[in-house]
Amino acid sequence: MTSTKTQLQSFHDKFQGKKIKHCRILGNTLNFGYDSLGICCSSTLPHAPVLCNTDLVKRGSFHKDDFIQYLLEIMYGNQCDGICTGCEALEEFVFEGFDYGSMQLNHIIWNNFRGCNSRCVYCTENNSKILESYTAYKIAEDLYQEGFLAENTKIDFGGGEPTMLPNLKDYLQFGYDHHWRQTINTSGILFSQDIYDGLSQGVSVQISPDAGTRQTYQKVKRCDCFDRVWNHIGRYCDYPDQVSVKYIVFSWNSSQEDLDGFVAQCKKHGVKRVVVSGEGSAIFGSAADGYTWEFGEREEAACAYLIQECLNNGLAVYFSSGNFSKTIQKRVLQKLSDFLKDSQTENKSGLYIFGMGSNGKMLCDALMEANIPMNGFLDNAPEKWEQSYHGLACQRLAGMPREPRGIPKDSSILISNENFRPVLEQLKQEGFQRIHIFHV
């Protein structure tokens, strides 16, 4: 049998320096599924691409070479209408090559358990008892010992409801042992002391009430836990920078009453970070799938309205663009155009992005796609001051000259930094007032 290194070299020799169809997520992510291992967490296809079934992991014999061999099969297939065809993340670009020694994963997803205490209408999970297919963190530890998990690996909890896992503490401890970032997606129906304790150790939690009124919550979640969930959100918000509250928009929850109610609940319970997303089955599915809700122009307007109201109330907003097609993302941002530019004022002082890192560039790309003009970047890093992106220069903020040579204080500033608080305080001290934290 041909060795993995030989197979990898063969692919390398065939495609290096040539354009291939590929996704920059492939080769970096391992999704530990209940019945199969996934190679990404794509939401732009009805089903995320499958790497293989779980036979190997259940036998405790899944290794780096297994991953690479399955990856190569998928990559070869993608050159001629393979499994990833139709996904917007699949791009055509020049392949720079592979090196076996440096290939590592930097993102793992615990999706190997089923069972939930909520009954979200858009979710197929109907089991109220938690079922763990295999102990995924033990497999991940083996991969780490092989040198296949990077030192900056990120962990996401997917699957069923993690607060129902009897060994949740063990999964968390695995992340603590390696000093990795961990994000837990939970219904919020149960309050977890393990999660609460983890917030002080860098764990993040994300909860999706998807409603601003009790009636809508009951309709969407099919349980009566609206007040309980928001109270638990408030308790977790003892560590507000570690808590994100998500709103998955679709036709059942897109009324202004619900959107306003959601913002009010966030303010009441000390929420600082909000994620705005769209319901994937309505966006990427079809009427034949049997869904009784939709995502259309009204829902696009609802996303724009919710983002604007959250920003107006000082909340950091993460526009979860991965759950939208690029066309929908563009239309939502276009609806936000006047707000972001402050073009309704006579003094059009401009729009700047603070942070010229990957987040800032992604935000710039999205705004440019929506034809929203920008004046440039701001950054504190000296190495960025001589750089430009899409023709937009980067300027220093510290020691910035005063007007008229400097940036007018009524300019709009979008902070793209993940750690936004120091930047927010710096901008306020400089006299800026139109400051928003906005990620895509």
Secondary structure, 3 states (H helix, E strand, C coil): CCCHHHHHHHHHHHHCCCEEEECCCCCCEEEEECCEEECCCCCCCCCCCEEEECHHHHCCCCCHHHHHHHHHHHHHHHCCCCCCCCCCCCEEEECCCCCHHHCCEEEEEEECEECCCCCCCCCCCCCCCCEECCCHHHHHHHHHHCCCEEEEEEEEECCCCHHHCCCHHHHHHHHHHHCCEEEEEECCCCCCHHHHHHHCCCCEEEECCCCCCHHHHHHHHCCCCHHHHHHHHHHHCCCHHHEEEEEEECHHHCCHHHHHHHHHHHHHCCCCEEEEEECHHHHHCCHHHCCCCCCCHHHHHHHHHHHHHHHHCCCEEEECHHHCCHHHHHHHHHHCHHHHHCCCCCCCCCEEEECCCHHHHHHHHHHHHCCCCCCEEEECCHHHCCCEECCEEEEECCCCCCCCCCCCCCCEEEECCCCCHHHHHHHHHCCCCEEEEEEC
